[in-house]
Amino acid sequence: MAFESLAEKLQGAFNQLRGKGKLNEKDVKDAMREVKLALLEADVNFKVVKDFINTLTERAIGESVLQSLTPGQQVIKLVNEELTNLMGKTQSKIDFGSKPPTVILMAGLQGAGKTTTCGKLGSILKKQGKRPLLVACDVYRPAAIQQLKVVGEKVDVPVFEQGNEKSPVDIAKAGLAHAIHFNNDVVIIDTAGRLHIDENLMQELIQIKDAVTPNEILLVLDSMTGQDAVNVAEHFNSQLEISGVILTKLDGDTRGGAALSVRAVTGKPIKYACIGEKLTDIEEFYPDRMASRILGMGDVLSLIEKAQENFDEEKAKKLEKKMKNQSFDLEDFLDQLEQIQNMGPIGDLLGMLPGMNSKAMKGVEVNDKDLVRTKAIIQSMTPKERQTPDIINGSRKKRIATGCGVHVSEVNRLLKQFEQTKKMMKQFGGMEKKMKRGGGFKFPFF
């Protein structure tokens, strides 16, 4: 889960406030000291932390909080608001020009994941009904052009390239002309990076900017680098005047310094966050939702959106009918597992539920390998066995276990889980009938 360490420390600081019926100024300042340490440990810019704590303390020791019947909750509410303000208040969208194509210039240092992010951005924009084109302008890094072509093929987005003989400026102009000719309404230009910022890199980016007049200049930052990412953003912004930021690697052990500092330091919004290695692991950045995640309040809206993205309406109707007729089988079970798997890591999904912070999940075993193993067991069955699991006897179980490399006990466990799922669905079916008699309730499908 993103910001796991920071989230745990902040929630620990607030726990001591929740249990108190009344707060005094000392209680608030003690809690703010813990919040300050947590932010500094997360590698948030020192000036940003100082301003954040001063503003928060001033609001938290106000009469409305100290005299409140639930002062602890009021302080957490204020922290939520201030974290949201720190990251930009509202979501910042791509500025699509009035006349296509919209040109997006991607910049960043080598190793930040810029080329892969070009593919991810192309993928999410294509889902939104756009017709993106990727343009390969990194003529220096070995295999950079081939990497972009591979990424483009995987997300089914075309790539324009002219090898590494021509200048990046000429390639960018030719790519834009190609997009106009073939009706691509978004052009995403992958530029060269360096291990560090230098004059040659900046001059080349400025020349490309002058040649194609981009609607957006998005800086790709590796959020794992923390405060260094903010320093990089300052340099790029001073030279290029970037319009926004895409944070990569915003998962795992990310401390959060970049996400919580970059908007305050540069004044530029975070537009997207890459939250995994898959080419679909990119999401629009919502400051309010991210603040809620950090404070353990969950992010139900993002969870719903993920479900809708992977929701097949036709399959849902068929499944609802099967559930009503009590004909739900292992083929359907497998299909549901695949839809869940497409939504992302199970731990991340659970982390979007209110109250499911790292502390609450310590006793919960969340392992995506279990889901993969379950799929393998079902896929080792014959179509007839999936449709009628009752016929699976001892010898069949042994064959299935051997086929997917697991112990027979794991096959037994899966079959038991499936039976429990069927019983639960039968209970839902009974509830639906009762509710319908009481007034037109439609069976809910999740």
N, C-alpha and C positions, 0 to 999 in steps of 0.2 A: 504494500500500500504506500502511495506517495506520502512523504512527510511523516512517516510512522514515528520516528524518534521525537520530532518536534511536537506532534499531536499528543504523544504520551506525556511529555513534560508539561505541556500547557494544561492538559486535563488534570494532571496531578496538582498543579498550582491552584486550580479552581475547586478541587475536591474539598480543600480546607475552608473554602468560603461557603460551600453549599450547606454545610452542617450548622451554620451559625444563624440564629434568628435575627440578630442585629449585627451590623458592621460598624466599626469606627475607622477613623482615618489611618490608624496604624495597621489594621487588618488589610486595608486596600493597598497600602504601600508595601507591605510584606509580600502580598500576592503579585504586585507589579514587579518587584525585584526578581521573583521567580520567572515571570514572563520575560523580563529583560534577559536573564541568563539563558533561557531556552532559545530565544531569538538569536543571541550572539553565538551560541553553540551551533545553531543552524546556519551559521555563516552569513547572516543578514548584515547588510552594510551598517556600520556603527552609527552614522548620522541618521540613517533611516530609523534605527532602533530608538535612538535618543528622542527624535521627534514623535515617534509612535507612542512611547511610554509617557512622555510629557502630556500629550493630548489626551491619552486614555486616563491617566491619573486625574487630570483636571476634571474630566467628565465623571469619573467614578466616585470622586469624593463630593460630588454635588448632593444637594439636599434630597433630590428625588430618589437617589440610589440608597443613601444611608438611612432614610426614613421608610424605605419600601418594606413591605411584608416579606418579600423574597429578594433580598439584596444580592445574594450569590448569583441568582439567575439574571438579575439586572446587569451585573458586571459582565457576565458571559455574553449577554446580548450586546453590550457596548463593544466588547472585544471583537465579536463577529462583525459588527458594523465597521469598526476601524480596520480590521484585516481586509474587508471588502474594499474599503476606500483606498487602502494601500496598494491593492492589486488592480485598481482601475474603476471601481464602482460598478460599471455596466459592461456587458460584452461588447467587444469591438469587432465588427464584421469587415470582410474584404470590400474595398471600394471598387465596385464594378463600374467602369466608365459608361457614359451614356451611349458611346459609339464603340462597338466591339472591333477588335479584340481587346480585352483587358490584359495589360502586361504586368506580370509579377516578376520582379528581379530578386533572386535569392542570393544572399551573401552570407559569409561566415568563415571561420577558420577551418583548416583541415582537421578532420576527426570529429567534428560536431554532428556529423550525420546528414550533411546537406543534400547529397545526391539521393539518398533514400527518402529524405523528407520531401523532396520534389515529387517523387512517386506517390508518397502518402497524400500530399496536398492534391495532386492530380486525381487520385482515387476518390477523395471526399467531395471534391468539386464535381466530378462526374456523377456521383450519386445524387447531387443536387440538380442534375439536369444540364450541366455545362458540357462543352466539348473542348477539353483542354489539349494543349500540345506542349510537350517537353522539348526544350532546346538545349543541346549539349554544347556549352561554351567553355568547359574545362578542358583545355587542350594540353595541359602540362602533366597532370597526374596520370601515371600509367594505368590504363584500363578504365579510366573515369567514364569515357564515352560508352564503352561496352557495358559498364555497370548501369548506366542510365538506361540503355537499351533493354537490358534484362529486367530492370525494375519496371519500365514502361510496359513491357510485354506482360508481366505478371498482373498488372492492374488494368491492362487493356487500354492504355493511353499511348497514342502515337508519339514517336521521338524524331525530332529533326536534328540531323548531324551532318557535318561536312569534313569529318576527319580532324586531324590535328595540324594540318598544313596552313589553313587560313587563320586570320586573327580572330579572337573572340568577338570583337566589335562587328566585323563583317558577317560572322556566323549569326550573331544576334539580329542584325538587320535582315539577313536572308531568311531567318526563322520567322520573323514577323511578317515578311512578305508571303511566305509559304502559308502561314496561318490565315491571312486575309484571303488568299486564293482558294484555300480548302475549307473556308468557313469555320475555322476553330475560333471560339469566342473567348478563350483564355490562353495566354502564352506564359509558360513558367520557365524562366531562364536559369539554368544551373551554371553557376560561375565557379571559377577556380578559387581555392582556398590556400592559405599558407599556414605554416606551423605557428607563425606569429604575424602581427600586423607590420607591413612594410610599405614603403612609398610606391613600389611597383604595383602591388596589389590594389591599393587605393586608386591610383591613376587609371588602371584598367577598368575598375568598376565605375569610376566617374565617366570615362569615355563611353562605356556601354549605356550608362544612364542617359547621357546626352544624345546618344544615337537612337534610342528606342523610346524615350520619355515614358518610363513605367508609371502605372497607376499606383503600384505598391512596391516598396523596397522592404522585403522581410529579412530580418537577421535571424539566422539559425544559431541558437545557443545551446551548448551542452550544459544542462542544469546540474550535472554532477560536479562541475568545476566551481560551483558556488560563487563566491565573491569575485573570482577571476572573470566569470561570465559577465558580470556587471561592468567591470573595467573594459572588457572587449566591446560591450554595447556602447559605452561612452565614446570610445575611439571611433567606431563605425558611424555613430550618429553625428559626431562632429564633422566628419568628412562627407558622408553621403546623405545625411538627414533621412534616416530610416523612417518608415511609417508604422512599423510594428515588429513584433518578435514571435518566433516559434521556438518553444522550449522542447528539446529532445531529452530522452531518458528520464522522464518525470515519473519514475517508478522505482521500485526496489529501495535502495538506501539513500535516495536523494534527500539532502538535508533541508532544502527549501530556500536557501539564501538567494538564489537567482530569481525565483518566482516572486519572492517577497520584496526584492530590492529594485529590480530593473525598471518597473513603472515609476517609482518614486525618484530614481536617479536620472533617468533619461526623459521622462515624460511621455514615453511611447508605450502603447498597450501591448499586452501579450494576446495574440490572436488565436494561436493554436498550441496545443500541448500533445507531444508524442508520448504515449503511456505504455509502450511495449515494442517488441521487435517486429511484429507482423506489419505488413503494409497497410492493414486496416486499423492499426493502433494509433489513430490520431483523432483528436476531438477538439471542437471549438472551446475556447477558454472562457469560462464564466467565473468572474471574481467571487460572486456571492456563493456559488456552489462550492468553489475550492475552499473558501473560508469555512463553510459548514463542514466539509470533510475534515479539515484540520482540527476543528473543535469537537469532532465526534458526533456531529448532528446528522450525519448522513448526507446523501445526495440522491434523493428519490427521483427527481426529474431526469437526471442523466441515466439512471437505471431504467426508467421507463423508455427513454429514447433509444437506449441500446436494445431493449426488448423489441421495440417497434421496427428497428432496422433489420432485425433478424426474424421478423414475424412474417410467416407465409399464410396469408388469409385463407387460401384454398385448403391448405393442409389443416389449418385450425378448424375449419368447418367440418372436414372429414373426421378429425379427431374428436370433436365435440359430439358428433353423431355416434361414433364408436363408444365413447364414454357412456352415453345415454343407453346404448344397446348392450352394454357390458361385454363388448367384443374387442376391447383394448388389448393388443398383443405386444410381443417383444419388438416387432418391426416398428411399431409406433413409439415404444420406449426408446429405441435406438435413435429415431428421428428427433425426439425431444432432447436427448443427450447432445446430439450434434448442434441443435439450435442454441443450447446453453453454452456449448463450447465456443461457438462463433461469437458469443457476447464478450468473451475475454476470460482472464483468470478468475476462478471462483472466489479467491480471496479478495480480489478487487471488487467483485460484485457484492460480496457480503459487506465490505467496507463502506458501500454506499447506503447501507441501511442505518437508520438512526440508532445510536447506542452501540453499534458494532465496531468499537475502536479496538486497537491492538490488545488492550487489557481484557476486554470482554471476549475476545476471540482466542485467548490463550488456551482455554480448555477445549477449543473446537479444532478438530483435525481437518485442515483444508489442504487437499493435495490433488492437483489437476491430473497427476499420474493415475489416480484411482479411476477417474472418469475415462481416461484412455484405456485402462485395463478392462473396465466394464464394457466399453465398446468392442474391444478385441474378443471378449468372451461371446458376445451376441453375434459378432461377425463370423465366429467359428461354428455357429449352428447352421443347420440346413434351413431353407425357407419354411419347410413344414414344421420344424421344431420352433421357429420363431412365432409362427402363427398359432401353434397348439403346444404350448410349453408343458402341458400335462403328460405328453408322451415321452418326455426326457427321463429315461430310467438310468440305472447305475452305469451300464455300458456306454450309453450315449454321453453321460456326464464325463466319463473318463476320456472318451474320444474328443469332446469339446475342450477339456482341460489341456490335453496333449497338443491340440491344434493351435492354442494360443499361448502355451507355455506357462500355465498357472496350475495351482493345486486344485483338486476336485472340491475342496472345502470352499474355494472362492466361487466356483460355479453354484454350489448350494446356497451360498450367501446371496448371490445375485437373484436366484430364483425366489428366495424368501423375500427379498426386498421388493421384487416385482409383485408378488402376491399381496404384500402389505399395501403397495401402491394401488392395486386393483380394489382392495377393500375400502381404501380411503375414497377412491373415485365413486364407488358404489354408495358410500355415505353422502357424498356430494349430490349424487343423483337423487337420493331420497329427500335431501334437504330442498332440492330444486322443486320437486313435485309439491312439497308442502307449501313452499313460498309462492308457487304459481297459484295454488288454490286460495292463497291469502291475498293475491293481487298482482298478477302480471310480472313476476320476477323472471328475468332472462338469465339463463345459466352463464356464470362468469367463466371465461376461458383465460387462463394465464399463459 
